[in-house]
Amino acid sequence: MHPVFWKTLTALLILCLLIQQFGGHDWPHELHKKYFAHRPEASGYDYSYSKPSRLRGWRYEWERDRNNHGLSAEQCNAAFPKLYNDIDRAVGHWADREITPETIELYDGNEAGVRVLFKDQQLRVVQTRGMFRDDFRLRIMAVLHQLHRAITSVEGIDRPIDDTEATIVVDDWPNFPNDGRELATWSFTRAAESDDHAGVWLIPDFNFWSAPPAAGAYQEMQAKARKHDAPIIDKKQKLVWRGVDWTNPEVRGALLNATMYEPWADVKKMTWSNTSDKMALEEFCRYGYVVNTEGRSWSSRLLHLLNCDSVPVSHDLAWVAHYYHLLEPDVNFIPVHRDFSDLGEKMRFFVDNPHVAQGIADSARTTFRERYTTPAATACYWRRLLRSWSSVAFKPEGYEPVGGSMSHREQGIRGITFEEFL
C-alpha cells in the first residue's frame, strides 16, 4: 500500500490512544497540567472552576465592578491578571517542601495571630493570640471578615474551596524560630531580602477592611479620597507627610532633614504632646505629591496614599506587601533614595513639569485605586490564595474528640465557627 496510507493510519491510532488517555477534548488541558503544573505560574489553580462561564462579552469596568466581591474565577483572571505574583512565588517555594500541621505553628515569637480551618466551606477559628489588645483584635477581626466575605460571595459560582488550614500572623512582621525550622505563615508583609521570610504567604492587610480610628471602612475611605480628585496643577504644589520619627529614624529622620525649610514641602513630625498638625487621611489627597515612608516594617499608609488622585513618592522599600510588584518607578510613582538625597532635585523637576507629574498620577490611579487595590481585587486575591495554598498544603483533620472521649463516635468539628467567634 501507499506510504501515505500507513502514515495516516498511524496518526489515527495515536489520536485514539490520546483520546482514551485524556478524555476527548480535554486532553490538551491534561497535558498542560501534567507538564506545567509544577511551575510557579500555574499555582495549582484551574480557572475552569467557574460554572458556567460568565465571560461572554464581559469586561472589567471599575465604576461598576470595583466593589463586586463575587466575581467568578474567570472574571478575576480577566480583570486582575497581574495581581497574583506573590502567591505564585510562594507556591514555587513550597512546591518541593512539605507543609504539615507542625509547619503552621503559631510561633511564640509572634504577639498576635489566628489559626483558621476551612471545613465544608465554613470558616472556623482554631486558635488566637493577642486578642486582649485592641489593635491586634481589630486586625484579627478585619482579616477574618475579609476571608468570610471572599468565600461566601461566590457560593454557587465557583467550585467549592477545598478544606484547608492556615495560620495568620497580624504583627507588623512575622517572627520565626532559630532552630532551623521553616514555618509557613500568612502575613501582611515579608522582608524582601530575608531568606527567613521566603516561605511567607502575603495577604491583604487589615486596612483593606477597615482601620479605625484613623480610617473607617475601606470603601468609605476610597469614596472620601475621590472627593478631592483634581488635575495635579490644581492641587497644592507640595509634598505632604505626617508621622512620628521614632519608628524608623533612619528613613523618617532623613525625610525631615531633606524637606526642612523647602517651599515645596509640608512635612511635619507628630508627637504625643503635639497633635495640632494632625491631618485626616483624605486631606492628604488635596496635595499634588504624597510621600510614603516605611515604619517598623511595611507602611500601611501607602494603600491610603494610592487612593488619592495624586503623585506617589517612595524611597527604596525593604518590605513587601502583596501588591508591591505592581509599583513601577517613574510610571506610577516617583522613586527616591532611601536617604532622600535626591528628593529636592526630583520635586523641583516635577513641580516645573506638571504634565509629567500628571501622567504618573493617572497611571497610579488606574493601576491601584481603579483596579488592583479595589475590594473586588482583594476578594479575588483571597480566593486565589486559598486554592493555591491548599494545592501544596496538607489536608487538615477536621474533627477532634469531645468531652475527653477518644471514641470516633464522639467527635466534634475543630474550632468554632466565624459566626460564633464574632
ABEGO torsion letter per residue (X at the ends): XBAAAAAAAAAAAAAAAAAAAAGEAAAAAAAAAAAAAABAAAGGBBAAABOBBAABGBBBBAAAAAABAABBAAAAAAABAAAAAAAAAAAAAAAABBBBAAAABBBAABABEBBBBBBGGBBBBABBBGAABAAAAAAAAAAAAAAAAAAAAABGABBBBBBBBBBBBABABBBBBAAGBBBBBBBABBBAABAAAAABBBBBBAAAABBOAABBBAAAAAAAAAAABBBAAABBBBBBBBEBAAABAAAAAAAAAAABGBAABBBBBBBAABAAABBBAAAAAABABBBBBBBABBBAAAAAAAABBBBBBBBBBABBBAAAAABBBGAABBBBBAAGAAAAAAAAAAAABAAAAAAAAAAAAAAAAABAABAAAAAAAAAAAAAAAAAABBBBBABBBBGGBABAABBBBBEBBAAAAX
